[in-house]
Amino acid sequence: MLKHDGAGASGECVLDVRLWGKEHGLPRPYPVMCHLLDTGAVFQELWNTVLAEETQAAIATALGLDATEARTVVSFWAGLHDLGKITPPFQAQVPACYGPVRDDPAYASTPGAEAEKRFRHEIASHWALNELFQEASYPSEGRLLRTSVSHQIAQLLGGHHGLLGGVLKAKEAAQAGAYNAGLGGQGWSDQRRAHFNELRRAMGAFAVPRGGLPAGPAVVVSGLVVVADWLASQTSAIEARMPAPGWSGTPAEVDAHWQGAVEVAPRLVRAARLGRARFSAGEFGEMFPFAPNSLQRDLVERLPGLVGEHGSGLVLVTAPTGDGKTEAALFAASLLGRAAGARGVYFALPTMGTADAMLPRVEAFASRALSGERALMLLHSMAWLSSPGSTDGAATLDTALYDGALSAEKNTVVEADAWLRGPKRGLLAPLGVGTIDQALSAVLPLRYNALRLFGLSDKVFVVDEAHAYGPWMHQLLVRLLEWLGAMGAPVVLLSATLTGRSAGSLVDAYRRGGGFREPSQVVPRYPGWLFASGTSGEVSPARSTASNRARTLKVSHRPVVWDTAEPTGSPVREGGRRAALREVLAPVATEGGTALVCCTTVAEAQRTYRDVCAAFPGLASQPGGVGLLHSRYPADVRAAITAECEAAYGKPGEGPVSVRPGSVLVATQVVEQSLDFDFDLVVSDLAPLAQLLQRAGRARRHRRGPLGRPGWAVAEDEPELVVLDPQVVSEMAPPRSWGSVYDTGLLVRTSRILEKCASAGVAVPGDVQRLVDEVYEEDFVDELQEAVRAELARLDEERLADEAAERHLATWTSICAPADVKGDLSKLSVREAGVTEELLTTRLGADTGRVLCLYEQADGMATLDPEGRTPVPAGGPFGLTAKELAGVARRVAPVPGRWLRGGEPEVTVPVKWGTHPSLRDLVVLRMSPAVDGTWACRHGRFGISISEVGLEAE
């Protein structure tokens, strides 16, 4: 490659094309100048294709430039992101390239500069660009660097690897080379300046901004720089752009490369499927193949006027389970998205199972109601095993390993392609369905959190089951809504049982992000909805709507002796839980119909399943007569059980219905949320009232008519909830086996409310909001006897203290509010002392482990299945193949973390399996057959077994 001297004939420094920017996997090093040009061109295309006009205008206004100038200047910034590669430590990584440069007198540097241990080229970009922007007359504020436009943009570009560096001190900015030896001497500084000036000339970026970027637009630009860099860095893209031998970086050659980069950029962006979905359907009938119900119709009639008057914003919908909240949300999302110029939707749910179930519904909506780019991603920790259109939770398309994730080789019009399936890219897709933690990670100081915020910034953010999160996650959701309010992203919140206080905190967080700090005094209606404008901050009075499913919930409150620990087959105690279950389930066994029994813990669900089978052997002998669903199964087994339950208990088809054969499903809380199950009877252990009402929503959920219900359950509008209460009021404590699953004070309050409701029942939806709020009222204790009142007051104090501690931890660990950034973008990356990546990603120590059972067969071989059909893969120098990796991951099961502490070190996965993220922290259990037909092993203090009821420990 032709060498350029440090200076031209006139003494002016010219480009040295020996300085490389990309090298790995390429036939020869790629000049850093070429990569800067490529990235600037891709950013410019992303600006055109991905950003809404409203976002473009907001950035331009903040900079004091017109739209064309802003696009050019910000694209120029993106190109500069890798200027820090023009430094001795970076160039020294390829000795063959660095040798001639090191020996060139123009590149004198501090001895050992190329060996700087902690050097990072992105931080070098931050340090170097501050000075270069000042030389280009960008506004600077003397010693107050955090308010300096020059420093803010340099800091932003220095964060293109996911972490933003702190504000430079004035002395560091004034003498950068003296404080950071890795920057090299004058020759290196001259080359950075030459690249800066040549890139600026080629791109025509001579306009000078007059102001900096507020937090929201700064996050958008930061995220878009990362995406542009990633797209421009693809090996296939670089190989096609490699300059011919002899390329010397003259102005004419630079201009030609720039023009070529501009021509190629649209193809790169299109291939990545990063365009914009368009909310093209305007009418409810265009979006859904049915007429709207009362709730949906009220939104159809009223919301367009509010949005037309006040612009886009936040919609909160509160309604019972089964009242069509999903379709109401998607209609509202379409309306808000069109008004805001949003480019897509992210639908957030509480669990992986609920996300999997929601995926086909969003896919169907996208096919009918959206146009443009409709790449759809499923986002949760096991989503790489699934694909849109899959019916069993497993990928059904041919797959290939791509950048650490599995990707589909074929795609529908609403399925994401390989690039979007790479690490950290899922939220960039126009359409997404996934777990809430994928979005909440955007407000934790994790690497690339700004990219996640950018991924949400121009979408409609839909949160289902907004009531389902504890204080820790609720506080993170509050912080996320502040950021979305600051960025003008529309939001739809859905809840079946949300307290007025919680509703107000969420609505006001969104308004606060938009600059409206006074409380709104939200009073939700149930069922109903309200609208908060992101433009004016005005909150419409909550509207009450009729329910198409108004009914009276019959509540049978049964105090029982808690005898779940007694052995299966032992005598049944009068007044005990086992006797109560036999009584209420007897009609199912004799007359048919279905019942759900919802237990507090997995262990009690397993024991209850065995006891029900023993109590009703005829029922248990029938296919599907008694089932068990909980989280402690291998993933593939749980997926199969869930699919069977959806077929058995799901919405009836179009044809005639008949009474279903007797069937009982024993389950845990996994049935509470977003699963469209319909039972003739629901039996539940005592739980906080909001969760009981959620479970009751599975009782006679769909219209089946008298021919579809057994004789004991023909009243469609009078579903029955039987609550088995371990007498918490008299004991003032739940069973010891429950541990700390529920707050004791809430259980006591719920038990007292159920006593009052048992005679008249609960009007749904009329009584729901009042009762949910009543559980938390301070004067609840006034009517209690003195001793009970004193104990409940103590329990309330403990609960409030615990909630305050969780909120404090969320505030301590999360990033600051957008209003508190004040020019220092490093606040998005700074962690308080003691806050580690592990702490954040496990959401403050959730005690959960992951195990893989290997079954030792009679011939000494180990298999992945108890039947002995699937051998354990050996692995190899490149780890497991994609197919092998998927086969292993589908058999992983979650267990309590305490089961795994103190185990043997050799229970980790084989070294030859590789280091894929799905194998991280996975514990291997070598199971041997036991005499009772189960498989078992000893691990530390526990004997662990697996059978038809899942994993157990003693």
N, C-alpha and C positions, 0 to 999 in steps of 0.2 A: 504494500500500500504506500502511496506517495507520501513522503514526509514533508510537512510544512515547517519552515523555520519559525521561531517565535515571533519574528517581525518581518513585514514586507519591505519593499524597497523604500517606502516613505517613512519607515519606522513604526507604522501602525501595526498592531498585533492582528494576525489573521488566523483563521481556523486551523487547528492542527487535527487532521482527521485520523491520526494514530490513536487518539483518545477514544476508547470504545465505550459503548453503552450497554450492549447485549452481546453475549458470547456463548452461553450454554446451549448445546444442541444445534449450533449453527455451523455451516462450513467454514466460516471465517468471522472474525469480530465485526460487529455492526457499529459504525461510528455513532458516538453519543449525539451528534447533531442530527443525524437521521431519526433517531428515536424521539428526540424533542419535537421535531417537525411532525412525525407520525402521531404523537400523542395530542399535539395541538389540533391537528386536523380531525382526529376522532372526537375530541371534546367539542369542537365546533359542530360536528354532525349530531352529537348527543344533545347539544343545546337546541338544535333545530328539531330533533325528533322526539326527545324525551321530555324536555321541560315545557310546562304550560306557558301560554302567553302571559298569564298573570304572574308567574314566577319570574319569567324573563323581565317583565316590567318592574317588579319589585327590586331585582338586582340592579337593573339600570338606574332606577331612581335613587337607590342608596349610593351608587357610585357617582351620581351626577352626570351621567352620560346618556346619549340616546341609545336606542335598542341595538343599532348596528355597531356602534362603538363599543358598547358593553360586551356584545358577543365576541368581538375581535380581541378585546383586551383580556377578558377572562379566559379565552382559549389560549392566548399567549401565556398567561400564568400557568395553565395546565402543562404546556410544553416545557416550562422551566422546572418542573417538579424534580427532574433528575440532574439538575446542574451540579449537585453535590457529588456526582460521580467524577467530576473533573478535580480529583484529589489524589494524592499519593497512595493512601491506604486502599482505595477502591481499585485504582489502576493496577496496583501491585498484585491483585488476585490472579492476573494472567501474566506470568513472568515473561513470556515471549513478547507480549505487547509492551510491557512496562520497561524492559531492559533499555531499548533505545531512548525512551523518554527520560528515564532516570539518568542516563549518561549525557543528556542534552544540557548544556550549560544554562539554557533558558529556564530550566525547571529546578532550580536550587530549592532545597527545603531543609527543615530542621532534621538533623541526623535521627534516623529511626522513625521518622514521621509515617512511613508506609507500614509500620508495624504497630500502630496505635490499636490497643486491644479493644477498647470500648467504642471505637469509631463506627458511626452509621452514616451512610451517605445521605439519607433523608434529613438528618439533623444538620449535616454540612450545607444542604440546600437552604435550610432555615437561616443559618448563620450568614451565609454568603449573600443571599438574596436581599436581606434587609438593607445592606449597604448599596447594592446595585439598584434597588428601587429608589433609594434616596438620591442616587446620582441621576436617575431618570426623572427627578423632580416630583416623585410621589409625595403626598403630604406626610410630614413627620412632625412630632411634637416634642422635640428636644429630648429631655431626659425621661419623659413619661412614655416609654415605649409601648405600653399596652393600649394606648389611644392612638398610636401612630399607624397610618394606613400601610406604610412600608413594612412595618413589623408584622402587622396582622396578616397580610398576604404571605409574607415569608413564613410565618408560623403555620399558616394553613397548608402551604405546599410541603412544609417539612413533616406534615402528618400523613403523607400519602401511603405510609406502611402501617397505618392504623393507630398510631400513638402520636399525640401532639405535644411538642416540646414546650417547656416553660418559657416565660417572657425573659428575654435577654436583659442582663444588666447593662446600664449605659456604658460602662467601661469595656464590657465584652463586645458590645456593638461597635464601639469606636476602634478597638484593636482586636478584631476577631482572630487574626492569625496568631497573636501572642497568647491567647487563651485557649485556642484549639489548634494544636500543632498539625493535626491531620489535614488542615486546609492547605498546607504547603506554602511555599514562598510566593514572590511576586509573579513569577512566570505562571503559576497555577491560577493566581488571581486574575492575571491578564487574559488567560484563556477562558475563564468563566465569563469575564466581561465581554470578550469577543463573541462567545456563543450567545450571550444575552442580547447583544446588539444585533447580531445577524438574524437571530430568530425574530426579533422585533421588526427588523426591516422586511424580512420575507413575508411575515404575516400582516404587516401594515398596522401594527398595534401601537401607534404613536400617541393616541389619546391618553390623557392622564386623569385618573379618577380624582374627584374632589372630596370624596368621603369613603368611609369604610363600610363593611357589611354588618348588619345586625346578626344576632346569633342564628336565627332561622335560615336566612339566605346563605350565611357562611357555611352552615352544615350542608346545604344543598350543593354548593360549589365544591366543598371538600369531598363529598361523596362522589360527585361526577368526575373529579380529577382521578380518584382511585379507579373508577370504572374505565375511564379513557386509557389510563396506564395499562390496565389488565388487557384490554382489547388490543391495544397497539403492541403488547409484548408477546402475543401468541407467536409461537415459532413459525407456524405456517404463514402468518401474515408477514413476518420479517423476511423469510426466505424469498417471498415473491417480490420484496422491495429492496433486496440487497443491491447496492450500487456496483457498477462494473469495476473491475480492477483499473486502477489509475484515477479513480474518482478523487478529486482533491479539494472539494468544498468551495469552489469559486462561487461568487454570487449567482452566476447563471446556473451552475449545477444545483445550488441550494434551492433556487426558484423552481427548477424543474422537479426536484424531489418533492417540494411542497405541493406543487400542482398534482403530482401523482398521488400524494397522500390524500389530498382533498377528493380525488376521484375514487380512491379505494375505500375511504372511510364509510360511505353509506352501505357498502356491501358488508363490512365488518359489523356494523350496528344491526343490520337486518338479520344477519346470520345468528347473532346473539339473541334476537327476539326481544329487544329492549324498547320496542315502540310503545304506542299509546293505544289502549282500548278506548273505544268511543261508546258512550251511553246513548245508543241510537234509538232504542225503543222509548216512546214517551207515554204510552198507555199501559195500564195494568194488564189488559187483555193481550197485549203484544208480548208481555213478559211471562205470563203464566196461562196454562190451559184451563182455567176455571175462573168463576166470578169471585170477586173479593167478598170476604166476610165482613162483619160489622167493624172490627178494628181496622182492617185493611181499607175498607170503603171510606172511613173517616179520614185516614191519611190521604187517600186519593183525592178527596174533596177539599181538604183544608191545607195540607202541607204545600202544594204548589203556590198558593197565594202568599204564604209566609215567606217562602224562599224567594218569590218574585219581589217582595217588598224589602226584605232584609238581607238577601244574599244567602250563601251557604252557611253551614254551621253544624250544630249537634242536635240529634234527635234521640230522645230517651223513650223507649217503649216498655211499659210494664203490663204484663198480661199473664194469665195462667198458662201452664204447659198445654200444648195442643191447640192454642188459639191462633196459630198461623203467624207467630212472631218472625220466623225465618223469612217468609215471603214479604211480610211488612218491612223487614229490614232491607231486603234486596230492592224493593220498590223505592224506599227512602234513599238508599244508597245511589240508585240510578238518578233520582231527582237532584240530590245534593251534588253528586259527581258531575252531572251536566252543568249545574250552576257554577261550580268551582273550577271547571275545566280539568278535573282529576283524570288521571290516566289509568285507573284501575281500582281494585278492591283487595283488601286483606281481611279475611274473615277469621277472627281469633276465637278459639274454644278452649275449655278447661283441660281436656285430656286428649291423648292420642286417639282413643277410640271414638270420641265425639268428632274429632277432626276427620277421621277416616269416613265416618258416616255422613258428614256434611259435604265432602268433596263432590260426590255425584250430583248433589242438588245445586251446588254453585256451577258445576260444569254445564248442567242443563240450562240454568239461567243464562250463562254466558253465551251458549249456542243460540238462544232465542233473542236476547236483549242487547247484546254487545256486538260491535263490529271493530274493525281495525285489528291491532295485534292483541291476541287473546291467549298468550302463553300462560299456562296455569301451573302453579307449583303446590305440592303438598309439603308442609313444613313441620316436621317434628323429628325427634332423635332417631326414629326408625323409618322415616319417610322414604329413605333410599331403597327400601324393600318394596315400595308400592308405586303404582302409576295410575293416572286417571284411566278409568274404564276397567280397572281390576275389580273382580267381584269377591275375592277371597283374602284381600289384604296383602297379597303377594304380587310382585311384578309379573305381568303376563307377556311382556314384550322381550325380544332379544335384548340383552344388556351387554355393556362393555365398561370396564373400569376407566373412569375419566377423572383425573385430578383428585383422586381420593373419594369419589362418589360414583354410584352406578347411574348410568344414563341410558335412555332409550334410543335405539337407532331409528325407530319409526315414531311418528307422532300424529295426533289428531290436530285439528285446528285450534284446540284449546289445551294442548299439552306442551309443557316446556321442553326445549331441546337441551343438548348436552352442556352448552356453556353455562346456562342458568343452573344446572345441577351441580356445578362446582362449589367448593366450600365458600361460605359466607355470601353467596350470590342470590339465594332463593328469594329474599325480600325485594330484589330488583325486578322480578317478573311483574308484569302488569296485574296479574291475578294470583292470589294466594289463599290457601286455606291451611290453617295450622294451629298449633297450640299457642296460648297467650304468652308463654315464656319466650317464644321467638321474638315477639314484639317488645316485651319488657326488657330484654337484654339491651335494647337500644339506650336505656337510661341508666345502665350500670357501666362503670368505667372499665369495660372490657375492650380489647383491641378491636378496631373497626366498628365501634358503636356509632360513630358518626355516619358510617356507610349504612348501618341499619336505620338510623333516623332518616337519612336521605331516602331509603327505600320506602318508608312510610309517608314521607312528606307530601307526596303528590297523589295519594290514594285515598279512597274512602275506607276508614278503619272501622270495622264492625266487631263489636265484642258481644259474644253470646254468654249467657249465664253470668252477668256482671255481678251478681250477688254471691257467687260461689268462691270468692277469694278471701283469704284471711287478711289480717291487718298488714302483714308484710307485703303481699302482692297488691293489695288495695292501694297502699301508699305508693308503690311503684307505678301503678296505673294512674294515680293522680299526677305524678310527675310526668309521665308520658303524655297525658292529655294536655298538660301545660305546654309541652313542646309542640304538639300537634296544633294547638290553638295559636301558638306563635307563628307557625308555618302555614296556617290557613287550610289545614287538611280537614275535610269533613269527617264526622264521627257519628256512628249509630251505636247506641248502647241498648242491650236487650236484657230483661230480667223478669223472672216470675215472682220473686220475693225479695225486693230491695227496700230496705228501710229508708224513710225520708231523709235521715241524716246522711246516709251513704250516698243517696241520689244527689243531694245538695253538694257534697264534697266533690263528686265527679263533674257535675255541670259547672261549678264555680272554678274548678281547676282549668277546664278548657277556656272559660271566659278570661281567667287571669292571664293565661298565655297570650290571649289577644289584646291584653292591656286594660281589661275591665276588672278592677280589683274589689269593688264593693260586692258584698254577698247578695245572692239573688233570692234567698228565702224560698227555695224550691219546695213545693208540696206536691208530690206525685199523686196521680190518680190510678186506681186499679179496678178494672183494666183501663188503660189510657196511654197518653203520650204527651210530650211537650217538645218544644223547639227552642233552642238557644242560638241566636245569631252570632256568627263569628265576626261579623262586620260591625254591628252596632252594640253587641253585648246584650241586647234585649232578650228576655226570656218570656215566651208566651205563657199565659196561664195554662196549666196542665188540663188537657181535655179528657173527660170521662167518655168511654165508649161502651156500647152494649156488648155483651158476650153472646156468641152463638151457642155457647155451651154452659149457660147459667145452670147451676145445679146445687143441690144440698149434699154436702159430704157427711155421711153418717160416720160418727166417730165412736168407736167402742174402746174405751180406756180401761185396760185390765191390769191392775196391780198383781204381780205374780212373784212367787219365790224363784230366785234365779238359780236354776238347777242344770244349766247347760253342761257343766263339767261332769255330770254323772254318766257312767258308762252306757253305751248303747245296749239295749236289752235289759237294763236294770229296771226294777219296779218304778212305775210312774207316780210321783208324789202329787197328792191332791193340792191344788192351789199353785202348782209350779208352772214354769214356762212350757215344759214338755207336754203337760196335760192340756194347757190352753191351746197349743198348736194342734193337738189331736182333735180337739173339739171344733175349732174353726175350719180345719181342713177336711173334716169328715164329709161334708157335702160334695166337695170336689171329687173325692174317691168314689162316692156312691152315685152321684147324679151328673158328673162331668163338669166342664168348665175349667177355668185356669185361676191360679193364685200365685202371687209373688210374696215371698218371705224375705224381708230385707234385714240383714244382721249387721252388727256393729263392727266386728272384726272378722278377718279371714278364718282364723281358727274356729270361732263360733259358727261361722257359716259351714265349715267342713263338718263339725260335730252335728249341727242341725240337719244337714243333708243326710247323714248316716241315720240319725234318729227318725227322720221322716220316712226314709226307706224301710226302716224296721217297723214303724207304726203302720205303714200301708204297703205291705209286700205286693199286693196285687197291682197297685198303682206303679210301684217301682219296677215291676217286671215288664210293663208295657214300654214300647219305644217312646222316648220323650216323656215318660210319666213323671219322673222326678229329675230335675236338672240342677246344676250348680255352676254359678258364674262369679268369678272374682279375679283379682289381678295376679295371683300367685301361680299362674300356669306358664309354661313355655309359650312364647309369642304365637307360634303356629297353632297350638292347641286352643289358646284363648280366642284366636281369630275364628277357628272352626266352630267353637261353642257359640260365639257371638252371632255368627251367620245362621246357625241353627235356631237360635232364639229369635232373630229377626224374622225368619220364616214362620216360626210357630206362633209368635206373639205380636207380629207387626200389623200394619194397617191391612184390613181385608181388601180383597180384589173387587173387581166389578161384578162378578157373578153372585149367585145366591149364597147366603151364609147359613151355617147350621151350628148347633152347639158343639163346641170343641171337646174332644175327649179329655178326660180328667188329666190335668197336668199341673205340677207345682215347680216353680223355679225358686231355688234358694240362692240368694245373691248378697253382695255387699253394696256399698254406696255407688259402685260403678254404674248402677242402673238409674241413678238420679237424674243425670244430665244428658239431654240431647239425643237420647235413644227413644225411638218411636214405638214403645212397647204398650200393649193393651191387655190388661188382666181383668177378670171378673171380680177379683178380690185382692186387696193389698194388706198384708200383715207386716208390721215393722216393729223392731225394738225401739224403745224410746230414743229420740234424737231431738236436737233443737227444732223449734216449730217450723222454721223456714224449710228445713230439710224434709220434715214430715209432709209438708204440703207439696213439695216437689215429688216425693214418692207417691202421694195420693193422686197426683196427676197421671199416673200410670193405671189408675182404676177406671175401667169403662171409658177409655179415652176416645174410642171411635164408635160411631153409630153402627150397631150390628142388628138392632131390632130384636123383638122377643124371640124370633126363631134362631137367633145367634147367641142367646144367653141361656144358661141353665135356669130352671125354675126358681132357684134361690137367689137369682141375680137379674131378674127381668127388668127392674126399675133402672133404665138408662140414666135418669137424672138424679139418682140417689146412690152413687158409688159408696162403697164401705171401706173405711180404714180402721183396722184393728191395731191398737198400739199396746205392746207388751211392756209394762212399766216395772222395773225392778225396785219399785217402792222407794224412789230417790228422795221423796219428801220426808218419809219417816226415817230413812237411813242417813239422809243428807250426804249421800255419796253413791256413785254408780258402782257396779260390780268391779272388783279389782282387775278382772280380765280385760276390761275396757281400757285400762291405763288412762292416758290423757287424750283420748280421741276427741271427746267433747268437754266443753267447760261445764263443771258441775252446776254452777249457778244458773246457766241457761237451761239445763235439764230440769232443775227444780221449778223454774218459772214456767217452762213448757208443761210440766206435769200438772201444775195448778190450773193453767188455762184449759188443758184438756178436760179436767174435771168439770169445768163450767160448760164446755162445749158438748159434752157427751149427751146431754138431754135433747138439745135443740139442733145439734149438728153445726156445720160451718157452711154459710152461704158462700159459694164460689161463683163469681169473684167478689161479691159484696163485702164479706167480712175479712178478706185476706189482708189488705193493707193495714187495717186497724189492728188485727191480731199480731202481725209481724212487728209493728211498731210497739205494741203493748208489751211484748217480751222484754224490751229494753227500757221501759219507762222507770224513772227513779221512784215514783210513788207506788210502784208495784208492791213494795214490802209493807206498806201501811196497814193493809188488811190482814196481815199474818199474825199469828200468835208470837209473843215476845221472844221466845227461845228460837223459833224458826226465823223470825225477822232478823235477829242478831246474827245468826249463822249465815243467812243469805246475804246480809250486808257485808259480812267478811268475805264471802265468796265473790261478791260483786267487785269488791276492792281488789281482790287478786286478779280477776279477769281484766279489769280496767288497767291495772298495772302491767299485766302481760301484754295487752294490746298496745299500751303506750310504749313499752319496750320494743315491740316489733316495729311500730311506726318509727321510733327513733333509729333503730337499726337500718330500716329502709332509707331514711333520710341521710344517715351517716354513710351508707355504702353507695347511694345513687349519685348521679351527677347533679349539678346545681340546676335551678330553674333557668330558663332562657334569659330572664330579666337580670340574672346575677352574673352572666358571662362577662359583660362590660369590657369587651375587647380582648379578653384573654381566653383563647380557645383551648388552652391546656387544661382548663377546668373540666373538659369533657373526658380527660384521660387521667387526671390526678386521683389517686386513692389515698384515703386516710391511712395512718399507720395501723398495721395489722390486717388490712383488707387485702386478701390475696385473690388471684384468679380462681383458685380452687374454691375458696369461700363463696365467691359470687356465682360460679357456675353450678354449685350444688344448692343454691338458694339457702344459704346459712345453715348448712349441715343437715339437710334432710337425711334421715338415717335409713338409706336404701342401698342395697348391694345388688349385683347382677351375677347370676350363676349359669353355668352350662353343665348339664348332666351328661356324663359319658357312661354308657352301660357296659359293664364287663360281662362278656358272654362266656358260655361254658368252655369254648375252645381257646379262651385267653384273649381273644380280640375284643377291642372296645368299639362301640358303635354310637351314633348320634341318636338312635331310637331304641326303645326297649325290645322291639321285635327282632333287632339284629340285621336289618336290611341295609342300613346306611353306614358304611365304614367311616371312622374318624379320618379326616383328610390329613395327609402327612405335611403338606406345605412344601416350600422350596425356597430357593435364593431370592425370589421376588414375592414371597408370602403366598397366601391363598389366592386362587383364581377367583374371579367375580362370582362364579356359580358356587364355589365352595364357601366363600365368605357369606353369601346369602343363605346357604344351607345352615351354616353355623348360627348366624344372627337370628334366624327364625326360631331357633330352639332355646334362646336365652330367656331367662325368667327373672323377675325382680323378687328380692327377699329383704327382710329387715336387716339392716347393717350389723346389728348385734350378733346375728347368726355367724357372721364371717370373721369377727375379731378373734384373734388368737389361733387362727388356722395355720396349716403348714405352708412354707414358702413355695413348695413345688406345685401348688394348686393353680398357678398362673397358666396362661395359655402357652402352648409350645412356641419356642423362639422362631421356628420356621413358618409359623402362621403369619408373621409380619406385624406391622404396627398400625393397621387400620383403626380409626377412632372407635369403631364399634367393638373392638377387642380390648379397649383400654379398661383397666380395673376389673376385668372379667375373671371370676373365680371358677375353676373347673372342679366339679364334684364327680369322683369316680364311684359310681353306684354299683352295688352288688345285689343279686336277687335275695329277697328275704322269704321266710317260710309262709308268710301270710299273703304272698303274691305281690307285695310292693318291692320297690328298689330302695336301698338305703346305704348310708355311709356315715362315718363319724368325722366331724369337723370341729376341732377345738372342743368347746364344752357341750356342743350339741350333736345329737343324733338326728340327721336329716333324711327324710324319706320322700319319695314321690310315687303317686298312684293316680287313680281316676279322680281323686279330689284335689290334685295339685301337690304342691310342696308343703311339707309339715316339718316341725322340729320339736324335739323333746330335750 
